[in-house]
Amino acid sequence: MTTLHILDDHLEAYSLGRLAAAATAPAEEHLLGCADCRDRLARWDEYIRAMRAACRTFCDGPLRRAAGLSQD
Ligand SMILES: [Zn+2]
């Protein structure tokens, strides 16, 4: 039997809090019973945290200097 898992696009959107309301409940129900998707969601969470941290570092430093913005 083939198990249908949550699409990566949906896991990414869920991690960002942007998954459509109609898709959120079925996704959460699936996550309760699927360790594979919970692991994949954890990796998305980690990736998004890392990207946000990198963006903060970049936007607060080199980009602001390159744009001639103050460092306050
Ligand atoms: Zn799954």
PDB file of the backbone (N, CA, C, O) and the ligand in Angstrom, with CONECT records:
HET     ZN  A 101       1
ATOM      1  N   MET A   1       0.835  -1.205   0.000  1.00  0.00           N
ATOM      2  CA  MET A   1       0.000   0.000   0.000  1.00  0.00           C
ATOM      3  C   MET A   1       0.869   1.254   0.000  1.00  0.00           C
ATOM      4  O   MET A   1       1.822   1.368   0.771  1.00  0.00           O
ATOM      5  N   THR A   2       0.528   2.170  -0.860  1.00  0.00           N
ATOM      6  CA  THR A   2       1.277   3.415  -0.956  1.00  0.00           C
ATOM      7  C   THR A   2       0.743   4.423   0.060  1.00  0.00           C
ATOM      8  O   THR A   2      -0.462   4.656   0.152  1.00  0.00           O
ATOM      9  N   THR A   3       1.650   5.004   0.807  1.00  0.00           N
ATOM     10  CA  THR A   3       1.254   6.038   1.757  1.00  0.00           C
ATOM     11  C   THR A   3       1.472   7.402   1.122  1.00  0.00           C
ATOM     12  O   THR A   3       2.555   7.686   0.609  1.00  0.00           O
ATOM     13  N   LEU A   4       0.459   8.235   1.153  1.00  0.00           N
ATOM     14  CA  LEU A   4       0.604   9.594   0.626  1.00  0.00           C
ATOM     15  C   LEU A   4       1.122  10.501   1.741  1.00  0.00           C
ATOM     16  O   LEU A   4       0.539  10.576   2.822  1.00  0.00           O
ATOM     17  N   HIS A   5       2.203  11.170   1.461  1.00  0.00           N
ATOM     18  CA  HIS A   5       2.791  12.075   2.445  1.00  0.00           C
ATOM     19  C   HIS A   5       2.520  13.527   2.055  1.00  0.00           C
ATOM     20  O   HIS A   5       2.054  13.821   0.954  1.00  0.00           O
ATOM     21  N   ILE A   6       2.824  14.415   2.986  1.00  0.00           N
ATOM     22  CA  ILE A   6       2.613  15.845   2.752  1.00  0.00           C
ATOM     23  C   ILE A   6       3.670  16.342   1.758  1.00  0.00           C
ATOM     24  O   ILE A   6       4.852  16.020   1.879  1.00  0.00           O
ATOM     25  N   LEU A   7       3.234  17.115   0.795  1.00  0.00           N
ATOM     26  CA  LEU A   7       4.162  17.677  -0.191  1.00  0.00           C
ATOM     27  C   LEU A   7       5.145  18.632   0.485  1.00  0.00           C
ATOM     28  O   LEU A   7       4.809  19.297   1.464  1.00  0.00           O
ATOM     29  N   ASP A   8       6.362  18.689  -0.055  1.00  0.00           N
ATOM     30  CA  ASP A   8       7.363  19.613   0.487  1.00  0.00           C
ATOM     31  C   ASP A   8       6.874  21.063   0.467  1.00  0.00           C
ATOM     32  O   ASP A   8       7.122  21.826   1.401  1.00  0.00           O
ATOM     33  N   ASP A   9       6.176  21.430  -0.612  1.00  0.00           N
ATOM     34  CA  ASP A   9       5.647  22.795  -0.693  1.00  0.00           C
ATOM     35  C   ASP A   9       4.727  23.097   0.488  1.00  0.00           C
ATOM     36  O   ASP A   9       4.738  24.199   1.038  1.00  0.00           O
ATOM     37  N   HIS A  10       3.929  22.092   0.866  1.00  0.00           N
ATOM     38  CA  HIS A  10       3.000  22.286   1.974  1.00  0.00           C
ATOM     39  C   HIS A  10       3.736  22.325   3.312  1.00  0.00           C
ATOM     40  O   HIS A  10       3.384  23.103   4.199  1.00  0.00           O
ATOM     41  N   LEU A  11       4.765  21.476   3.450  1.00  0.00           N
ATOM     42  CA  LEU A  11       5.538  21.494   4.703  1.00  0.00           C
ATOM     43  C   LEU A  11       6.245  22.834   4.868  1.00  0.00           C
ATOM     44  O   LEU A  11       6.310  23.383   5.967  1.00  0.00           O
ATOM     45  N   GLU A  12       6.774  23.352   3.762  1.00  0.00           N
ATOM     46  CA  GLU A  12       7.454  24.648   3.824  1.00  0.00           C
ATOM     47  C   GLU A  12       6.453  25.735   4.223  1.00  0.00           C
ATOM     48  O   GLU A  12       6.728  26.549   5.105  1.00  0.00           O
ATOM     49  N   ALA A  13       5.290  25.741   3.565  1.00  0.00           N
ATOM     50  CA  ALA A  13       4.276  26.756   3.866  1.00  0.00           C
ATOM     51  C   ALA A  13       3.799  26.618   5.310  1.00  0.00           C
ATOM     52  O   ALA A  13       3.588  27.618   5.996  1.00  0.00           O
ATOM     53  N   TYR A  14       3.630  25.366   5.773  1.00  0.00           N
ATOM     54  CA  TYR A  14       3.192  25.141   7.147  1.00  0.00           C
ATOM     55  C   TYR A  14       4.229  25.685   8.122  1.00  0.00           C
ATOM     56  O   TYR A  14       3.889  26.333   9.112  1.00  0.00           O
ATOM     57  N   SER A  15       5.485  25.417   7.830  1.00  0.00           N
ATOM     58  CA  SER A  15       6.569  25.880   8.700  1.00  0.00           C
ATOM     59  C   SER A  15       6.605  27.406   8.771  1.00  0.00           C
ATOM     60  O   SER A  15       6.946  27.989   9.800  1.00  0.00           O
ATOM     61  N   LEU A  16       6.247  28.035   7.657  1.00  0.00           N
ATOM     62  CA  LEU A  16       6.221  29.507   7.602  1.00  0.00           C
ATOM     63  C   LEU A  16       4.916  30.080   8.151  1.00  0.00           C
ATOM     64  O   LEU A  16       4.768  31.297   8.261  1.00  0.00           O
ATOM     65  N   GLY A  17       3.968  29.199   8.497  1.00  0.00           N
ATOM     66  CA  GLY A  17       2.669  29.651   8.969  1.00  0.00           C
ATOM     67  C   GLY A  17       1.804  30.189   7.852  1.00  0.00           C
ATOM     68  O   GLY A  17       0.897  30.988   8.085  1.00  0.00           O
ATOM     69  N   ARG A  18       2.087  29.750   6.633  1.00  0.00           N
ATOM     70  CA  ARG A  18       1.376  30.277   5.467  1.00  0.00           C
ATOM     71  C   ARG A  18       0.592  29.215   4.714  1.00  0.00           C
ATOM     72  O   ARG A  18       0.144  29.456   3.592  1.00  0.00           O
ATOM     73  N   LEU A  19       0.420  28.054   5.309  1.00  0.00           N
ATOM     74  CA  LEU A  19      -0.358  27.016   4.622  1.00  0.00           C
ATOM     75  C   LEU A  19      -1.833  27.405   4.679  1.00  0.00           C
ATOM     76  O   LEU A  19      -2.338  27.837   5.716  1.00  0.00           O
ATOM     77  N   ALA A  20      -2.507  27.244   3.554  1.00  0.00           N
ATOM     78  CA  ALA A  20      -3.932  27.597   3.486  1.00  0.00           C
ATOM     79  C   ALA A  20      -4.701  26.875   4.590  1.00  0.00           C
ATOM     80  O   ALA A  20      -4.419  25.722   4.915  1.00  0.00           O
ATOM     81  N   ALA A  21      -5.668  27.575   5.152  1.00  0.00           N
ATOM     82  CA  ALA A  21      -6.429  27.026   6.275  1.00  0.00           C
ATOM     83  C   ALA A  21      -7.042  25.674   5.921  1.00  0.00           C
ATOM     84  O   ALA A  21      -7.073  24.764   6.749  1.00  0.00           O
ATOM     85  N   ALA A  22      -7.528  25.548   4.687  1.00  0.00           N
ATOM     86  CA  ALA A  22      -8.181  24.295   4.284  1.00  0.00           C
ATOM     87  C   ALA A  22      -7.202  23.125   4.262  1.00  0.00           C
ATOM     88  O   ALA A  22      -7.611  21.973   4.405  1.00  0.00           O
ATOM     89  N   ALA A  23      -5.924  23.410   4.086  1.00  0.00           N
ATOM     90  CA  ALA A  23      -4.925  22.346   4.018  1.00  0.00           C
ATOM     91  C   ALA A  23      -4.266  22.092   5.369  1.00  0.00           C
ATOM     92  O   ALA A  23      -3.616  21.063   5.555  1.00  0.00           O
ATOM     93  N   THR A  24      -4.427  23.019   6.318  1.00  0.00           N
ATOM     94  CA  THR A  24      -3.729  22.907   7.592  1.00  0.00           C
ATOM     95  C   THR A  24      -4.245  21.741   8.447  1.00  0.00           C
ATOM     96  O   THR A  24      -3.454  20.972   8.992  1.00  0.00           O
ATOM     97  N   ALA A  25      -5.560  21.617   8.559  1.00  0.00           N
ATOM     98  CA  ALA A  25      -6.117  20.555   9.406  1.00  0.00           C
ATOM     99  C   ALA A  25      -5.727  19.158   8.907  1.00  0.00           C
ATOM    100  O   ALA A  25      -5.289  18.329   9.705  1.00  0.00           O
ATOM    101  N   PRO A  26      -5.878  18.877   7.602  1.00  0.00           N
ATOM    102  CA  PRO A  26      -5.453  17.557   7.126  1.00  0.00           C
ATOM    103  C   PRO A  26      -3.953  17.327   7.319  1.00  0.00           C
ATOM    104  O   PRO A  26      -3.528  16.213   7.624  1.00  0.00           O
ATOM    105  N   ALA A  27      -3.157  18.375   7.142  1.00  0.00           N
ATOM    106  CA  ALA A  27      -1.706  18.243   7.316  1.00  0.00           C
ATOM    107  C   ALA A  27      -1.383  17.915   8.772  1.00  0.00           C
ATOM    108  O   ALA A  27      -0.569  17.033   9.049  1.00  0.00           O
ATOM    109  N   GLU A  28      -2.023  18.628   9.701  1.00  0.00           N
ATOM    110  CA  GLU A  28      -1.759  18.384  11.118  1.00  0.00           C
ATOM    111  C   GLU A  28      -2.213  16.979  11.522  1.00  0.00           C
ATOM    112  O   GLU A  28      -1.566  16.316  12.332  1.00  0.00           O
ATOM    113  N   GLU A  29      -3.317  16.544  10.954  1.00  0.00           N
ATOM    114  CA  GLU A  29      -3.803  15.192  11.248  1.00  0.00           C
ATOM    115  C   GLU A  29      -2.788  14.160  10.752  1.00  0.00           C
ATOM    116  O   GLU A  29      -2.495  13.186  11.445  1.00  0.00           O
ATOM    117  N   HIS A  30      -2.256  14.382   9.551  1.00  0.00           N
ATOM    118  CA  HIS A  30      -1.254  13.470   8.999  1.00  0.00           C
ATOM    119  C   HIS A  30       0.007  13.480   9.860  1.00  0.00           C
ATOM    120  O   HIS A  30       0.586  12.428  10.128  1.00  0.00           O
ATOM    121  N   LEU A  31       0.434  14.672  10.294  1.00  0.00           N
ATOM    122  CA  LEU A  31       1.666  14.785  11.084  1.00  0.00           C
ATOM    123  C   LEU A  31       1.565  14.003  12.386  1.00  0.00           C
ATOM    124  O   LEU A  31       2.559  13.462  12.870  1.00  0.00           O
ATOM    125  N   LEU A  32       0.362  13.945  12.953  1.00  0.00           N
ATOM    126  CA  LEU A  32       0.183  13.201  14.201  1.00  0.00           C
ATOM    127  C   LEU A  32       0.549  11.732  14.034  1.00  0.00           C
ATOM    128  O   LEU A  32       1.055  11.095  14.957  1.00  0.00           O
ATOM    129  N   GLY A  33       0.284  11.206  12.839  1.00  0.00           N
ATOM    130  CA  GLY A  33       0.490   9.778  12.641  1.00  0.00           C
ATOM    131  C   GLY A  33       1.671   9.411  11.776  1.00  0.00           C
ATOM    132  O   GLY A  33       1.877   8.230  11.493  1.00  0.00           O
ATOM    133  N   CYS A  34       2.451  10.378  11.348  1.00  0.00           N
ATOM    134  CA  CYS A  34       3.519  10.077  10.391  1.00  0.00           C
ATOM    135  C   CYS A  34       4.857  10.647  10.864  1.00  0.00           C
ATOM    136  O   CYS A  34       5.088  11.853  10.783  1.00  0.00           O
ATOM    137  N   ALA A  35       5.729   9.779  11.353  1.00  0.00           N
ATOM    138  CA  ALA A  35       7.045  10.208  11.830  1.00  0.00           C
ATOM    139  C   ALA A  35       7.897  10.733  10.681  1.00  0.00           C
ATOM    140  O   ALA A  35       8.697  11.649  10.870  1.00  0.00           O
ATOM    141  N   ASP A  36       7.731  10.156   9.480  1.00  0.00           N
ATOM    142  CA  ASP A  36       8.519  10.627   8.330  1.00  0.00           C
ATOM    143  C   ASP A  36       8.259  12.100   8.063  1.00  0.00           C
ATOM    144  O   ASP A  36       9.193  12.882   7.890  1.00  0.00           O
ATOM    145  N   CYS A  37       6.978  12.476   8.030  1.00  0.00           N
ATOM    146  CA  CYS A  37       6.645  13.868   7.743  1.00  0.00           C
ATOM    147  C   CYS A  37       7.030  14.784   8.904  1.00  0.00           C
ATOM    148  O   CYS A  37       7.402  15.936   8.685  1.00  0.00           O
ATOM    149  N   ARG A  38       6.942  14.279  10.140  1.00  0.00           N
ATOM    150  CA  ARG A  38       7.405  15.100  11.278  1.00  0.00           C
ATOM    151  C   ARG A  38       8.904  15.380  11.141  1.00  0.00           C
ATOM    152  O   ARG A  38       9.356  16.493  11.408  1.00  0.00           O
ATOM    153  N   ASP A  39       9.669  14.372  10.724  1.00  0.00           N
ATOM    154  CA  ASP A  39      11.114  14.572  10.509  1.00  0.00           C
ATOM    155  C   ASP A  39      11.358  15.580   9.392  1.00  0.00           C
ATOM    156  O   ASP A  39      12.214  16.456   9.513  1.00  0.00           O
ATOM    157  N   ARG A  40      10.599  15.452   8.301  1.00  0.00           N
ATOM    158  CA  ARG A  40      10.770  16.386   7.187  1.00  0.00           C
ATOM    159  C   ARG A  40      10.384  17.799   7.617  1.00  0.00           C
ATOM    160  O   ARG A  40      11.048  18.764   7.239  1.00  0.00           O
ATOM    161  N   LEU A  41       9.314  17.926   8.405  1.00  0.00           N
ATOM    162  CA  LEU A  41       8.909  19.248   8.894  1.00  0.00           C
ATOM    163  C   LEU A  41      10.002  19.840   9.792  1.00  0.00           C
ATOM    164  O   LEU A  41      10.284  21.037   9.731  1.00  0.00           O
ATOM    165  N   ALA A  42      10.608  18.998  10.618  1.00  0.00           N
ATOM    166  CA  ALA A  42      11.682  19.483  11.490  1.00  0.00           C
ATOM    167  C   ALA A  42      12.838  20.021  10.661  1.00  0.00           C
ATOM    168  O   ALA A  42      13.467  21.017  11.019  1.00  0.00           O
ATOM    169  N   ARG A  43      13.112  19.339   9.531  1.00  0.00           N
ATOM    170  CA  ARG A  43      14.203  19.826   8.661  1.00  0.00           C
ATOM    171  C   ARG A  43      13.819  21.153   8.013  1.00  0.00           C
ATOM    172  O   ARG A  43      14.662  22.039   7.873  1.00  0.00           O
ATOM    173  N   TRP A  44      12.559  21.298   7.619  1.00  0.00           N
ATOM    174  CA  TRP A  44      12.105  22.589   7.067  1.00  0.00           C
ATOM    175  C   TRP A  44      12.219  23.687   8.113  1.00  0.00           C
ATOM    176  O   TRP A  44      12.679  24.790   7.818  1.00  0.00           O
ATOM    177  N   ASP A  45      11.792  23.377   9.353  1.00  0.00           N
ATOM    178  CA  ASP A  45      11.878  24.366  10.435  1.00  0.00           C
ATOM    179  C   ASP A  45      13.323  24.830  10.616  1.00  0.00           C
ATOM    180  O   ASP A  45      13.604  26.020  10.755  1.00  0.00           O
ATOM    181  N   GLU A  46      14.238  23.838  10.608  1.00  0.00           N
ATOM    182  CA  GLU A  46      15.653  24.142  10.801  1.00  0.00           C
ATOM    183  C   GLU A  46      16.180  25.001   9.641  1.00  0.00           C
ATOM    184  O   GLU A  46      16.915  25.965   9.857  1.00  0.00           O
ATOM    185  N   TYR A  47      15.799  24.641   8.423  1.00  0.00           N
ATOM    186  CA  TYR A  47      16.236  25.368   7.234  1.00  0.00           C
ATOM    187  C   TYR A  47      15.734  26.820   7.281  1.00  0.00           C
ATOM    188  O   TYR A  47      16.489  27.754   7.011  1.00  0.00           O
ATOM    189  N   ILE A  48      14.468  26.994   7.623  1.00  0.00           N
ATOM    190  CA  ILE A  48      13.884  28.339   7.641  1.00  0.00           C
ATOM    191  C   ILE A  48      14.506  29.184   8.753  1.00  0.00           C
ATOM    192  O   ILE A  48      14.745  30.378   8.573  1.00  0.00           O
ATOM    193  N   ARG A  49      14.766  28.554   9.908  1.00  0.00           N
ATOM    194  CA  ARG A  49      15.455  29.280  10.983  1.00  0.00           C
ATOM    195  C   ARG A  49      16.831  29.749  10.511  1.00  0.00           C
ATOM    196  O   ARG A  49      17.222  30.894  10.738  1.00  0.00           O
ATOM    197  N   ALA A  50      17.559  28.844   9.851  1.00  0.00           N
ATOM    198  CA  ALA A  50      18.910  29.184   9.369  1.00  0.00           C
ATOM    199  C   ALA A  50      18.848  30.301   8.325  1.00  0.00           C
ATOM    200  O   ALA A  50      19.671  31.216   8.346  1.00  0.00           O
ATOM    201  N   MET A  51      17.884  30.232   7.422  1.00  0.00           N
ATOM    202  CA  MET A  51      17.751  31.257   6.388  1.00  0.00           C
ATOM    203  C   MET A  51      17.404  32.613   7.016  1.00  0.00           C
ATOM    204  O   MET A  51      17.922  33.650   6.602  1.00  0.00           O
ATOM    205  N   ARG A  52      16.525  32.590   8.016  1.00  0.00           N
ATOM    206  CA  ARG A  52      16.157  33.848   8.672  1.00  0.00           C
ATOM    207  C   ARG A  52      17.349  34.441   9.406  1.00  0.00           C
ATOM    208  O   ARG A  52      17.562  35.653   9.380  1.00  0.00           O
ATOM    209  N   ALA A  53      18.128  33.582  10.061  1.00  0.00           N
ATOM    210  CA  ALA A  53      19.305  34.064  10.783  1.00  0.00           C
ATOM    211  C   ALA A  53      20.320  34.640   9.797  1.00  0.00           C
ATOM    212  O   ALA A  53      20.916  35.686  10.053  1.00  0.00           O
ATOM    213  N   ALA A  54      20.515  33.952   8.667  1.00  0.00           N
ATOM    214  CA  ALA A  54      21.459  34.427   7.659  1.00  0.00           C
ATOM    215  C   ALA A  54      20.983  35.756   7.088  1.00  0.00           C
ATOM    216  O   ALA A  54      21.786  36.660   6.861  1.00  0.00           O
ATOM    217  N   CYS A  55      19.701  35.872   6.861  1.00  0.00           N
ATOM    218  CA  CYS A  55      19.143  37.102   6.307  1.00  0.00           C
ATOM    219  C   CYS A  55      19.334  38.252   7.288  1.00  0.00           C
ATOM    220  O   CYS A  55      19.697  39.363   6.901  1.00  0.00           O
ATOM    221  N   ARG A  56      19.079  37.964   8.587  1.00  0.00           N
ATOM    222  CA  ARG A  56      19.265  39.018   9.598  1.00  0.00           C
ATOM    223  C   ARG A  56      20.706  39.488   9.597  1.00  0.00           C
ATOM    224  O   ARG A  56      20.972  40.689   9.617  1.00  0.00           O
ATOM    225  N   THR A  57      21.650  38.530   9.573  1.00  0.00           N
ATOM    226  CA  THR A  57      23.062  38.875   9.591  1.00  0.00           C
ATOM    227  C   THR A  57      23.423  39.701   8.372  1.00  0.00           C
ATOM    228  O   THR A  57      24.094  40.728   8.476  1.00  0.00           O
ATOM    229  N   PHE A  58      22.965  39.236   7.204  1.00  0.00           N
ATOM    230  CA  PHE A  58      23.304  39.914   5.954  1.00  0.00           C
ATOM    231  C   PHE A  58      22.640  41.282   5.886  1.00  0.00           C
ATOM    232  O   PHE A  58      23.282  42.276   5.546  1.00  0.00           O
ATOM    233  N   CYS A  59      21.356  41.327   6.211  1.00  0.00           N
ATOM    234  CA  CYS A  59      20.620  42.581   6.073  1.00  0.00           C
ATOM    235  C   CYS A  59      21.084  43.624   7.084  1.00  0.00           C
ATOM    236  O   CYS A  59      21.015  44.824   6.819  1.00  0.00           O
ATOM    237  N   ASP A  60      21.560  43.162   8.249  1.00  0.00           N
ATOM    238  CA  ASP A  60      22.018  44.109   9.262  1.00  0.00           C
ATOM    239  C   ASP A  60      23.455  44.553   9.029  1.00  0.00           C
ATOM    240  O   ASP A  60      23.915  45.505   9.659  1.00  0.00           O
ATOM    241  N   GLY A  61      24.171  43.879   8.134  1.00  0.00           N
ATOM    242  CA  GLY A  61      25.566  44.211   7.946  1.00  0.00           C
ATOM    243  C   GLY A  61      25.886  44.688   6.553  1.00  0.00           C
ATOM    244  O   GLY A  61      25.666  45.852   6.219  1.00  0.00           O
ATOM    245  N   PRO A  62      26.409  43.784   5.734  1.00  0.00           N
ATOM    246  CA  PRO A  62      26.913  44.171   4.404  1.00  0.00           C
ATOM    247  C   PRO A  62      25.868  44.855   3.537  1.00  0.00           C
ATOM    248  O   PRO A  62      26.195  45.819   2.844  1.00  0.00           O
ATOM    249  N   LEU A  63      24.646  44.399   3.550  1.00  0.00           N
ATOM    250  CA  LEU A  63      23.645  44.994   2.667  1.00  0.00           C
ATOM    251  C   LEU A  63      23.363  46.432   3.059  1.00  0.00           C
ATOM    252  O   LEU A  63      23.242  47.309   2.203  1.00  0.00           O
ATOM    253  N   ARG A  64      23.260  46.671   4.372  1.00  0.00           N
ATOM    254  CA  ARG A  64      22.989  48.026   4.844  1.00  0.00           C
ATOM    255  C   ARG A  64      24.145  48.948   4.477  1.00  0.00           C
ATOM    256  O   ARG A  64      23.931  50.087   4.063  1.00  0.00           O
ATOM    257  N   ARG A  65      25.390  48.446   4.633  1.00  0.00           N
ATOM    258  CA  ARG A  65      26.561  49.267   4.285  1.00  0.00           C
ATOM    259  C   ARG A  65      26.582  49.514   2.781  1.00  0.00           C
ATOM    260  O   ARG A  65      26.840  50.630   2.332  1.00  0.00           O
ATOM    261  N   ALA A  66      26.307  48.460   2.002  1.00  0.00           N
ATOM    262  CA  ALA A  66      26.313  48.592   0.547  1.00  0.00           C
ATOM    263  C   ALA A  66      25.262  49.595   0.082  1.00  0.00           C
ATOM    264  O   ALA A  66      25.455  50.305  -0.905  1.00  0.00           O
ATOM    265  N   ALA A  67      24.165  49.639   0.798  1.00  0.00           N
ATOM    266  CA  ALA A  67      23.077  50.556   0.419  1.00  0.00           C
ATOM    267  C   ALA A  67      23.309  51.951   0.990  1.00  0.00           C
ATOM    268  O   ALA A  67      22.521  52.865   0.749  1.00  0.00           O
ATOM    269  N   GLY A  68      24.403  52.110   1.754  1.00  0.00           N
ATOM    270  CA  GLY A  68      24.717  53.405   2.324  1.00  0.00           C
ATOM    271  C   GLY A  68      23.809  53.779   3.477  1.00  0.00           C
ATOM    272  O   GLY A  68      23.644  54.957   3.793  1.00  0.00           O
ATOM    273  N   LEU A  69      23.212  52.757   4.115  1.00  0.00           N
ATOM    274  CA  LEU A  69      22.323  53.038   5.239  1.00  0.00           C
ATOM    275  C   LEU A  69      23.136  53.108   6.525  1.00  0.00           C
ATOM    276  O   LEU A  69      24.227  52.547   6.623  1.00  0.00           O
ATOM    277  N   SER A  70      22.603  53.780   7.464  1.00  0.00           N
ATOM    278  CA  SER A  70      23.318  53.909   8.746  1.00  0.00           C
ATOM    279  C   SER A  70      23.331  52.577   9.477  1.00  0.00           C
ATOM    280  O   SER A  70      22.555  51.673   9.170  1.00  0.00           O
ATOM    281  N   GLN A  71      24.213  52.476  10.432  1.00  0.00           N
ATOM    282  CA  GLN A  71      24.373  51.228  11.187  1.00  0.00           C
ATOM    283  C   GLN A  71      23.620  51.271  12.513  1.00  0.00           C
ATOM    284  O   GLN A  71      23.876  50.448  13.392  1.00  0.00           O
ATOM    285  N   ASP A  72      22.723  52.192  12.665  1.00  0.00           N
ATOM    286  CA  ASP A  72      22.004  52.293  13.945  1.00  0.00           C
ATOM    287  C   ASP A  72      21.039  51.170  14.064  1.00  0.00           C
ATOM    288  O   ASP A  72      20.332  51.067  15.066  1.00  0.00           O
TER     289      ASP A  72
HETATM  290 ZN    ZN A 101       3.776  11.385   5.950  1.00  0.00          ZN2+
END
